[in-house]
Amino acid sequence: MSETVPAIAAFLEGVRSGEWQGVERHYHPHVFFKGTVPQWYFTLRGSQDVVAKMGDWFPHESEVSDIHVMTAADGAVVEFERRWQRPSGEEVGVRQAHVFRLDDDGRIREQHGHCAGIWDAATFQEAQRALTAS
């Protein structure tokens, strides 16, 4: 479904590939970003700052799974899981949800990113056990 919304497809490809060059064109120049992460909340304004933050959050190629995209007339909600290996070999990952509001040209005008924090393999296993137990 994200393929039908080019800005959302570009965001997800950046999350997967770590490549953010060219994604800025999918953001409105005055985009507003709200980030909610464990014990921290922040805001950004402007496509350059938002794309730079996405590059900080998603700097390299990784495995992206459990992707859910729910579109609406003026945006979308995207959930996903992203996993990668640290230089030490430890597998870690995140679960995130992003709420997007698009302008009339299909560019991201507002983005709210919610991150559950970086999880280690044991945390992912515990989350999977809880999911299968319900």
N, C-alpha and C positions, 0 to 999 in steps of 0.2 A: 504494500500500500504506500510506503514511503516513496516508491518510484514515481508516483503520480504527483508528488510535491517535491520539486527539484531542490528547494532549500533544505528540506528534511533529509533527503537522500544525500546531499552534499555534507551535511552535519554528520550523519552516520558513517559515511565513507571516511571522513576525517577521524572519527573515533576509532575506526578499524585500522586505518593505515598510518595514522600519526602525521599525515600530510595535510597541512592547512593552507598552503599556497593556493590562491584562487577562490577559497571559500568566502572570503570577505565580500565578494560581489553578491552573495546570497543574504547579506545582512544590510539592513537600512543603515545609512551613515550615522544616524543618531539612536541606534538601538539601545534599549535599556535592559540590563542584565541584573537579576537578583540571584545570588548564590547562597544556598543553605547547606552547610557541611557540619560535621560534628563539632559542637561548641564554638561555632563561628558563623557569622552572617555578613555578607558584603554586597555591594552594588558596584556596577560599572556602567559607563555611558560611552557609546561610540564603537563603531565596527572594528577599528584597529585594536582597541583594548580588549574587546570581547573575544575576537579571534586569537589574540595573543594568549588570553587566559585558557581558551580551549586547547591551544598548543602546549601550554604548561600542564594541563590536566591529562591530555592525551598525546604524549610526545613521540610515540613510536608505535609500530605495528603491534597488534594484539589480537587475541581471540575475542570476538564479540558474539554473544548468544542471547537467547531468551529475549529477543527483540519484540516489543509490542508497540505498534503505532496506531493511535486512535486519532483520526482526523476529524476536524470540525470545519464549519464554513470559514472561519477566520484563523485557523491554526491547527495545532496538533499536540498530543501528549505522546512522548516517547519514553519507553522504559527499556532498559537493557542491562546486561551483565557483561563486564569486560575483565579479562584475565591476562596476565603477563608474568614473566619471570624476572625477578630482580637479578642483578649481576651475581649475587650469591647463589643463585639457582632456586631460591625460594619462590614458590608460586603464590601470587597475591592477586587481588581483584577488587572490583567495586560493583555495587548495584546503584544505578542512578535512574532518576526520572527527570525529564525536561519538559516544561510546558512552553510552547511556542505560540506567539501571536504574529500573524503575517500582515503585511500591508497590502494594498490593492495590487501591487506589482508582484506579489508572492515572495517578497523579501522578509526576513525575520525582523520584526519591529520590536518585539519584547521576548525575552527568554528567562525562564526561572529554572535554575538547575538545583536539584536536590540529590545529595550524595550521602550514602550510609557510612562512608568512611572506607578505608582500605582494609580488606579482610584477608586473613591468611587461609591456608587450605583447611585447617581445622574448623574455622568459622563457617566456611562454605559447606563443609560436611554436616555441621550441626544444623545449619539452615535447611539443607536438603532433608535431614531426618525429620525436622519439624514439619516440613512441607508434606512428606509422605505419611506422617502420622495423622494429619488432619483429614 
